[in-house]
Amino acid sequence: MNQRTQQPLPSKGKRIEFIDLLRGGAVLVMIETHMMNATLNPDLRAAAVFDWLTFINGLVAPAFTFASGLAYAVATRRKINDYLALGKPLMLNIRRLLFIIMIGYLLHIPKFNFHQLLNETTEQSWQAFFQADVLQCIGVSLLIVQALLLLVRTERRLYTLLLILSVAIAFVSPIVWSIDWRRLLPLPIAGYMNGMHFRTFSGFPLFPWAAFILAGAVVGYHFIEAKQRNAEQRFFNVMLWVGLGLMIFSALIEPVASRLYPVYDYGRFSPSFFFLRLGIVILLCSLLYFYERRFSVSPQSLITLAGRESLIVYTVHLFLLYGDLGTFNFARTVQGTFGYGEAVVATLVLAGLMIVLAFVWDRLRKTNPRAKQSLHWAIAAAFVLVFFFGPENR
């Protein structure tokens, strides 16, 4: 066992703010992305400005998943001995990841009523339900990483393996997308392989999205190694060049990749687009590190606040946008009738509500964790009661 790489960080160490900046920025821009998709007039989408907006918004999910890998590497270093000894922190982390997966499925439940779910759900609705979305992708990917850690037993071996797997996933994704996995696997598992039978340009199957999570974990591990040698700045100087190099590499392999694979979609699963986005995210991550170092970002920053409470912000904003609130559904009511002005105002209102929610939730966690736990159980109980005994939704 490599003893040097097994030395944990202090369990109560200061949060690494640039990770929360990356994750918080991603989740706030995600609100804008979903608002534009849900409300913007289709005629405006045909303009060139929307193409640029789509490209920028397309970096949100890579940044969010990459940040999840970063956070995993930092948390694992702090608890590495407990994880390897199958201690209570490992069980708590597994429970947390299973909870994230469960939330991901609940966000896509076809009917939030037990009777209707059994009797009125169509096959198309079940396909949408079993689509792997971003929360399922993160949860399952990190569960796999956790299992690999228990198998290889050292961090160095784990992150070397994750680097290999990340590159391999990027290059085999077009092949995985050429296979009809529903013929080979049950639908709930097939949904993690590709999006062939799921909604167009939606969903986050493991191929290629797990590669962003694994790459984030690898960068996070090497950052922690550099931090313990007081060489973080040198590390991120190198990362700036790595990000730029990946972008150049993306352009170099695209002419070959586009001809090599029998099934190829640049925007959904091409290795060249993966490396382009990964390079940009690594550049952004590095710049946020230097920003934090230069300006000493406060833990009270609205962006880092959203990053710390990204799960509840992500979940609630989707519910408010797409969920049924009695007989009202915001997305269905608007139905693509907003211009940019209205969409921006709606985005700011929703983002503001989510920041308030994050502040309250963060405050409750810090000042009264027992009350927060009780609130968790109360919300869970309310959902169960509504699911089994609530009125039918039409």
C-alpha positions as CSV (number, residue, x, y, z in Angstrom):
1,M,0.0,0.0,0.0
2,N,1.3,3.4,-0.9
3,Q,1.2,5.1,2.5
4,R,1.9,8.6,1.2
5,T,-1.3,8.7,-0.9
6,Q,-3.4,7.3,2.0
7,Q,-2.8,10.2,4.4
8,P,-6.2,11.8,4.9
9,L,-7.0,15.5,5.0
10,P,-8.5,16.8,8.2
11,S,-12.1,15.7,8.3
12,K,-13.2,19.2,9.3
13,G,-11.0,21.1,6.8
14,K,-11.9,24.3,5.1
15,R,-14.1,23.8,2.0
16,I,-12.3,24.3,-1.3
17,E,-14.2,27.2,-2.6
18,F,-13.3,27.0,-6.3
19,I,-15.1,23.6,-6.5
20,D,-18.2,25.2,-5.1
21,L,-17.8,28.1,-7.5
22,L,-17.7,25.7,-10.4
23,R,-20.6,23.7,-9.2
24,G,-22.7,26.7,-8.1
25,G,-22.0,28.5,-11.4
26,A,-23.1,25.4,-13.3
27,V,-26.3,25.0,-11.4
28,L,-27.3,28.7,-11.8
29,V,-26.6,28.7,-15.5
30,M,-28.5,25.4,-15.6
31,I,-31.6,27.3,-14.4
32,E,-31.2,29.7,-17.3
33,T,-30.7,26.8,-19.7
34,H,-33.9,25.0,-18.6
35,M,-35.9,28.3,-18.5
36,M,-34.9,29.1,-22.1
37,N,-35.7,25.6,-23.2
38,A,-39.1,25.7,-21.5
39,T,-40.2,29.2,-22.4
40,L,-38.4,30.7,-25.4
41,N,-40.4,31.3,-28.6
42,P,-39.4,28.7,-31.3
43,D,-38.8,31.5,-33.9
44,L,-36.1,32.9,-31.7
45,R,-34.3,29.5,-31.5
46,A,-33.7,29.7,-35.3
47,A,-31.5,32.8,-34.9
48,A,-27.7,32.6,-34.8
49,V,-27.6,34.1,-31.3
50,F,-29.4,31.0,-30.0
51,D,-26.7,28.7,-31.4
52,W,-24.1,30.5,-29.4
53,L,-26.3,30.4,-26.3
54,T,-26.8,26.7,-26.9
55,F,-23.0,26.1,-27.0
56,I,-22.5,28.0,-23.8
57,N,-25.4,26.2,-22.1
58,G,-24.0,22.9,-23.4
59,L,-21.0,23.4,-21.0
60,V,-23.2,23.4,-18.0
61,A,-23.6,19.6,-17.7
62,P,-19.9,18.8,-18.3
63,A,-19.0,21.4,-15.6
64,F,-21.6,20.0,-13.2
65,T,-20.5,16.4,-13.6
66,F,-16.8,17.2,-13.6
67,A,-17.3,19.1,-10.3
68,S,-19.0,16.1,-8.8
69,G,-15.8,14.1,-9.6
70,L,-13.6,16.8,-8.1
71,A,-15.7,16.9,-4.9
72,Y,-15.6,13.1,-4.7
73,A,-11.8,13.1,-4.8
74,V,-11.5,15.7,-2.0
75,A,-14.1,13.9,0.2
76,T,-12.5,10.6,-0.3
77,R,-9.0,11.8,0.7
78,R,-10.5,13.1,4.0
79,K,-12.2,9.7,4.7
80,I,-10.0,7.3,2.9
81,N,-9.1,5.1,5.9
82,D,-12.8,4.8,6.9
83,Y,-13.7,3.9,3.3
84,L,-11.1,1.2,3.0
85,A,-12.0,-0.2,6.4
86,L,-15.7,-0.4,5.4
87,G,-16.5,2.0,8.2
88,K,-19.6,4.0,8.8
89,P,-18.6,7.0,6.5
90,L,-18.6,4.5,3.6
91,M,-22.1,3.3,4.4
92,L,-23.3,6.9,4.7
93,N,-21.7,7.8,1.3
94,I,-23.3,4.8,-0.4
95,R,-26.7,5.8,1.2
96,R,-26.2,9.4,-0.1
97,L,-25.4,8.2,-3.6
98,L,-28.5,5.9,-3.6
99,F,-30.6,8.9,-2.4
100,I,-29.3,11.0,-5.3
101,I,-30.2,8.2,-7.8
102,M,-33.7,7.9,-6.2
103,I,-34.3,11.7,-6.5
104,G,-33.3,11.5,-10.2
105,Y,-35.9,8.9,-10.8
106,L,-38.6,10.7,-8.8
107,L,-38.1,13.8,-11.0
108,H,-39.2,11.7,-14.0
109,I,-42.0,9.6,-12.4
110,P,-44.8,9.4,-15.1
111,K,-47.6,9.8,-12.6
112,F,-47.2,10.8,-9.0
113,N,-50.2,8.7,-7.9
114,F,-50.0,5.0,-7.2
115,H,-53.2,4.1,-8.9
116,Q,-52.5,6.1,-12.0
117,L,-48.9,4.8,-12.2
118,L,-50.2,1.2,-12.3
119,N,-53.1,1.7,-14.7
120,E,-52.5,4.8,-16.9
121,T,-48.7,4.9,-17.6
122,T,-47.8,4.4,-21.3
123,E,-44.8,2.6,-22.6
124,Q,-43.4,5.9,-23.8
125,S,-43.7,7.3,-20.3
126,W,-41.8,4.4,-18.8
127,Q,-39.1,5.0,-21.4
128,A,-38.8,8.6,-20.2
129,F,-38.8,7.3,-16.6
130,F,-35.9,4.9,-17.1
131,Q,-33.8,7.4,-19.0
132,A,-30.6,8.0,-17.1
133,D,-30.6,11.7,-16.2
134,V,-27.7,13.7,-14.7
135,L,-28.4,12.6,-11.0
136,Q,-28.6,8.9,-11.9
137,C,-25.4,9.2,-14.0
138,I,-23.5,10.9,-11.1
139,G,-24.8,8.5,-8.5
140,V,-24.1,5.3,-10.4
141,S,-20.7,6.5,-11.7
142,L,-19.6,7.3,-8.1
143,L,-20.9,4.0,-6.8
144,I,-18.7,2.3,-9.4
145,V,-15.8,4.4,-8.4
146,Q,-16.4,3.5,-4.8
147,A,-16.4,-0.2,-5.7
148,L,-13.2,0.2,-7.7
149,L,-11.5,1.8,-4.7
150,L,-12.4,-1.2,-2.5
151,L,-11.1,-3.4,-5.2
152,V,-7.7,-1.8,-5.9
153,R,-7.2,-0.5,-2.3
154,T,-5.0,2.5,-3.0
155,E,-5.8,6.0,-4.4
156,R,-2.9,6.0,-6.8
157,R,-4.2,2.8,-8.5
158,L,-7.8,4.0,-8.4
159,Y,-7.1,7.3,-10.2
160,T,-4.8,5.7,-12.7
161,L,-7.6,3.3,-13.5
162,L,-10.1,6.1,-13.7
163,L,-7.9,8.1,-16.1
164,I,-7.8,5.0,-18.4
165,L,-11.5,4.5,-18.1
166,S,-12.3,8.1,-18.9
167,V,-10.3,8.1,-22.1
168,A,-11.7,4.6,-23.0
169,I,-15.3,5.7,-22.4
170,A,-14.8,8.8,-24.7
171,F,-13.5,6.7,-27.6
172,V,-15.9,3.7,-27.3
173,S,-19.1,5.9,-26.8
174,P,-19.9,6.0,-30.6
175,I,-19.7,2.2,-30.7
176,V,-21.9,1.9,-27.6
177,W,-24.4,4.2,-29.3
178,S,-24.5,2.0,-32.3
179,I,-25.9,-1.0,-30.3
180,D,-29.6,-1.4,-29.4
181,W,-29.1,-2.3,-25.8
182,R,-32.9,-2.9,-25.3
183,R,-32.4,-6.1,-27.2
184,L,-29.7,-7.2,-24.8
185,L,-30.6,-5.7,-21.4
186,P,-33.6,-4.7,-19.4
187,L,-34.9,-1.2,-20.1
188,P,-33.7,0.3,-16.7
189,I,-30.1,-0.9,-17.4
190,A,-30.2,-0.1,-21.1
191,G,-31.0,3.5,-20.2
192,Y,-27.5,3.8,-18.8
193,M,-25.8,2.7,-22.0
194,N,-27.1,5.2,-24.6
195,G,-30.0,7.3,-25.5
196,M,-31.2,5.4,-28.6
197,H,-34.7,4.8,-27.3
198,F,-35.0,7.9,-25.2
199,R,-35.8,11.6,-25.8
200,T,-33.7,13.3,-28.4
201,F,-30.9,15.4,-27.1
202,S,-31.7,14.6,-23.5
203,G,-30.5,12.1,-21.0
204,F,-27.1,11.4,-19.5
205,P,-26.1,7.8,-20.1
206,L,-22.8,6.6,-18.8
207,F,-21.4,6.8,-22.3
208,P,-20.0,9.4,-22.6
209,W,-21.1,11.3,-19.4
210,A,-19.4,9.2,-16.8
211,A,-16.1,10.2,-18.5
212,F,-16.5,13.8,-17.2
213,I,-17.1,12.5,-13.7
214,L,-14.1,10.2,-13.8
215,A,-11.9,13.0,-15.3
216,G,-13.0,15.4,-12.5
217,A,-12.0,12.8,-9.9
218,V,-8.6,12.4,-11.5
219,V,-8.0,16.1,-11.5
220,G,-9.2,16.4,-7.9
221,Y,-6.8,13.7,-6.8
222,H,-3.8,15.3,-8.4
223,F,-4.9,18.7,-7.0
224,I,-5.0,17.2,-3.4
225,E,-1.6,15.7,-4.0
226,A,-0.2,19.1,-5.1
227,K,-2.0,20.8,-2.2
228,Q,-0.2,18.6,0.3
229,R,3.1,19.6,-1.4
230,N,2.1,23.3,-1.3
231,A,2.3,23.2,-5.1
232,E,-1.4,24.0,-6.0
233,Q,-0.5,27.1,-8.1
234,R,2.0,25.1,-10.2
235,F,-0.5,22.4,-10.7
236,F,-3.1,24.7,-12.1
237,N,-0.6,26.4,-14.3
238,V,-0.1,23.0,-15.8
239,M,-3.9,22.5,-16.0
240,L,-4.2,25.6,-18.1
241,W,-2.0,24.0,-20.7
242,V,-3.7,20.6,-20.3
243,G,-7.1,22.3,-21.0
244,L,-5.7,24.1,-24.1
245,G,-4.0,20.9,-25.2
246,L,-7.3,18.9,-25.0
247,M,-9.0,21.5,-27.1
248,I,-6.3,21.3,-29.8
249,F,-6.4,17.5,-29.6
250,S,-10.1,17.6,-30.2
251,A,-9.7,19.5,-33.4
252,L,-6.9,17.2,-34.6
253,I,-8.9,13.9,-34.1
254,E,-12.2,15.1,-35.4
255,P,-11.5,14.5,-39.2
256,V,-10.4,11.0,-38.4
257,A,-13.1,10.2,-35.8
258,S,-15.9,11.4,-38.1
259,R,-14.8,8.9,-40.7
260,L,-13.8,6.1,-38.4
261,Y,-17.1,5.3,-36.6
262,P,-20.0,3.8,-38.5
263,V,-22.4,5.7,-36.2
264,Y,-21.4,9.3,-35.4
265,D,-23.0,12.3,-33.8
266,Y,-20.7,15.1,-33.0
267,G,-22.9,16.9,-30.5
268,R,-24.1,13.8,-28.5
269,F,-21.3,11.2,-28.2
270,S,-18.2,12.0,-30.3
271,P,-14.8,11.8,-28.6
272,S,-13.7,15.1,-30.2
273,F,-16.6,17.0,-28.7
274,F,-16.0,15.3,-25.4
275,F,-12.3,16.5,-25.3
276,L,-13.3,20.0,-26.5
277,R,-15.7,20.4,-23.6
278,L,-13.4,18.7,-21.1
279,G,-10.6,21.1,-22.1
280,I,-12.9,24.1,-21.7
281,V,-14.1,22.9,-18.3
282,I,-10.5,22.3,-17.1
283,L,-9.6,25.8,-18.2
284,L,-12.6,27.2,-16.4
285,C,-11.8,25.2,-13.3
286,S,-8.2,26.5,-13.3
287,L,-9.3,30.1,-13.8
288,L,-11.7,29.8,-10.9
289,Y,-8.9,28.5,-8.7
290,F,-6.8,31.6,-9.6
291,Y,-9.9,33.8,-9.0
292,E,-10.3,32.3,-5.5
293,R,-6.7,32.7,-4.8
294,R,-6.7,36.3,-5.9
295,F,-9.9,37.5,-4.4
296,S,-10.4,35.1,-1.4
297,V,-13.9,34.1,-2.3
298,S,-16.2,34.2,0.8
299,P,-18.1,31.1,1.8
300,Q,-21.2,33.4,1.9
301,S,-20.9,34.1,-1.9
302,L,-24.2,33.4,-3.6
303,I,-22.5,31.2,-6.2
304,T,-20.6,29.1,-3.6
305,L,-23.9,28.9,-1.6
306,A,-25.7,27.4,-4.6
307,G,-22.7,25.1,-5.1
308,R,-22.9,23.7,-1.5
309,E,-26.6,23.1,-1.8
310,S,-26.7,22.2,-5.5
311,L,-28.8,19.1,-5.0
312,I,-31.8,20.9,-3.5
313,V,-31.4,23.8,-6.0
314,Y,-31.3,21.4,-8.9
315,T,-34.3,19.4,-7.7
316,V,-36.6,22.2,-6.7
317,H,-36.0,24.4,-9.8
318,L,-37.0,21.5,-12.0
319,F,-40.1,20.8,-10.0
320,L,-41.1,24.5,-10.2
321,L,-40.5,24.6,-14.0
322,Y,-41.9,21.3,-15.1
323,G,-43.9,19.9,-12.1
324,D,-47.6,19.9,-11.6
325,L,-48.6,22.3,-8.9
326,G,-52.2,21.3,-8.6
327,T,-53.7,22.0,-12.0
328,F,-50.9,24.5,-12.9
329,N,-47.7,23.5,-14.8
330,F,-45.4,26.5,-15.6
331,A,-43.8,25.0,-18.8
332,R,-47.1,23.8,-20.3
333,T,-48.7,27.2,-19.5
334,V,-46.0,29.2,-21.2
335,Q,-45.5,26.8,-24.1
336,G,-42.7,28.7,-25.8
337,T,-44.3,32.1,-25.9
338,F,-41.6,34.1,-24.1
339,G,-39.2,36.5,-25.8
340,Y,-35.6,36.9,-24.4
341,G,-36.7,39.7,-22.1
342,E,-39.4,37.7,-20.4
343,A,-37.2,34.6,-20.3
344,V,-34.4,36.5,-18.6
345,V,-36.7,38.1,-16.0
346,A,-38.2,34.6,-15.3
347,T,-34.7,33.2,-15.0
348,L,-33.7,35.9,-12.5
349,V,-36.8,35.3,-10.4
350,L,-36.3,31.6,-10.3
351,A,-32.6,31.9,-9.6
352,G,-33.3,34.3,-6.8
353,L,-35.8,31.9,-5.2
354,M,-33.3,29.1,-5.4
355,I,-30.6,31.2,-3.8
356,V,-33.0,32.0,-0.9
357,L,-33.8,28.3,-0.6
358,A,-30.1,27.5,-0.6
359,F,-29.5,30.1,2.1
360,V,-32.2,28.7,4.3
361,W,-31.2,25.1,3.8
362,D,-27.5,25.9,4.4
363,R,-28.4,27.9,7.6
364,L,-30.5,25.0,8.9
365,R,-27.8,22.5,8.2
366,K,-25.2,24.6,10.2
367,T,-27.4,25.8,13.1
368,N,-29.8,22.9,13.7
369,P,-28.9,19.7,11.8
370,R,-31.4,17.7,13.9
371,A,-34.2,20.0,12.7
372,K,-33.0,19.5,9.1
373,Q,-33.1,15.8,9.5
374,S,-36.6,16.0,10.9
375,L,-37.6,18.1,7.9
376,H,-36.1,15.4,5.6
377,W,-38.3,12.8,7.2
378,A,-41.4,15.0,7.1
379,I,-40.9,15.8,3.4
380,A,-40.4,12.1,2.7
381,A,-43.5,11.2,4.7
382,A,-45.6,13.8,2.9
383,F,-44.5,12.5,-0.5
384,V,-45.4,8.9,0.4
385,L,-48.8,10.0,1.7
386,V,-49.5,12.1,-1.5
387,F,-48.3,9.2,-3.7
388,F,-50.5,6.6,-2.2
389,F,-53.5,8.6,-1.0
390,G,-53.4,11.9,-2.8
391,P,-55.9,12.9,-5.6
392,E,-55.3,11.8,-9.1
393,N,-53.6,14.3,-11.4
394,R,-55.0,15.1,-14.8
